[in-house]
Amino acid sequence: MPRASDVLLTATAPAIWGSTYIVTTELLPAGYPLTVAMLRALPAGLLLLLLVRRLPQGVWWPRTVLLGALNFSFFWAMLFVSAYRLPGGVAATVGAIQPLIVLGLSRAVIGTAVRPLAVFAGLAGIGGVALLVLTPSAALDPIGIAAGLAGAVAMAFGTVLSHHWKPPVPPLTFTAWQLTAGGLLLVPVALWFEPALPAPTAENLLGFLYLGLIGAALTYIVWFRGLARLDPATISPLGFLSPLVAVVLGWVLLGQDLGLLQVVGMFVVLGSVWLSQQAQAARPAPGKVSPRRPAPAGARPSAR
């Protein structure tokens, strides 16, 4: 059974990520999704790399590049494209499909059993997010929808592979490698597809510092620590906390409305996270055999 302290600590990462939308809209220049993603990843990655003073070795070079692309370059680029082209509610609801994708990938890659309760919790989480953030006037931009789905798939693959490959370094070093790789991959893409960023204001600098140091470096150290200790199907549903925190921050800081449906959505989201933890906690511990009648003599054990 996953330790409650590990789950709670890991949950702080997606909770902090819930502040990304308000920081982006209130403090950063609009219309630079790729540049914003690059400036969120690369400076934080280089700073951590200076601290750890360790580079990947052998097979971890291509793995780091791939994971950096999945977890940061591609995911953040698609995240910001989706956020700029869709209302926040639609973007959050599209991204909420990620835990269900993780369940399928975990089954295919590491053999984790897909439990009906976990699937139900994932569907409930999507419904809760929809209640939280969708409005009747929400527009459906096809490119924004495609970007949101692509980002969810990329992050799901990155989550499962980060756990499956078991990096031989602490989470701090693993985060430094991936942030640096992800940021470097975004440099030519941002330079090619977007105009030069205007001279940053004090608010812009504050936003970039927060997203890089807190929203990237600190939170992903916590996230990868969780992935080293817990399986992806356990921690992925914690991502439902991001839109919940985003709605609460919008209500507290921006005076946005908080209606009955949104309150119901909050309880549904929290319930889905709790259900998902119960589903994973119900798994037999590794090496523990569930009570069954003895197999006939000479019978071969079934493959799992």
Buried (B, 14 or more C-beta within 10 A) or exposed (E): EBEEEBBEBBBBBBBBBBBBBBBBBEBBBEEBBBBBBBBBBBBBBBBBBEEBEEEBEEEBEEBBBBBBBBBBBBBBBBBBBBBBBBBBBBBBBBBBBBBBBBBBBBBEBBEBBBBEEBBBBBBBBBBBBBBBBBEEEBEEBEEBBBBBBBBBBBBBBBBBBBBBBEBEBBBBBBBBBBBBBBBBBBBEBBEEEBEEBEEBEEEBEBBBBBBBBBBBBBBBBBBBBBBBBBBBBBBBBBBBBBBBBBBBBBEEEEEEEBEEEBEEBBEBBBBBBEBBBEBBEEBEEEEEEEEEEEEEEEEEEEEE
